[in-house]
Amino acid sequence: MYQLLTLSSHSSQFSSMAAESNSNLRITIERNPPQPRLAELNIKCWPKWGCSPGKYQLKFDAEETCYLVKGKVKAYLKGSSEFVEFGAGDLVTIPKGLSCTWDVSVAVDKYYKFESNSSSTSSSSSC
């Protein structure tokens, strides 16, 4: 289901090939983004979501960007043993059309938003 997986952080990048052939779908992880970046995204105005430890099969019908306040996740690509790991302090972007299983080892608390057709971003600090 997934051709190329790319993890991004400030100083490193990891790529691996998965068995199936959905090209250009990748989970991007920005490790510990600086506070000005989080403020620019206005994440504290995003909805919150949380879950307890367990396994969750997910299909993303829209691109999601989320910031994990707490938790630890291994996201396994559908039909593959390939996974990416992210957790508290990470800013994660999951592309539209990706199917994966989240193996949550530490309960997750995150802010999230789904990409809409409008590309406007709010620079206001109030919600």
Disulfide bonds with the S-S distance in Angstrom:
Cys45-Cys127 1.79
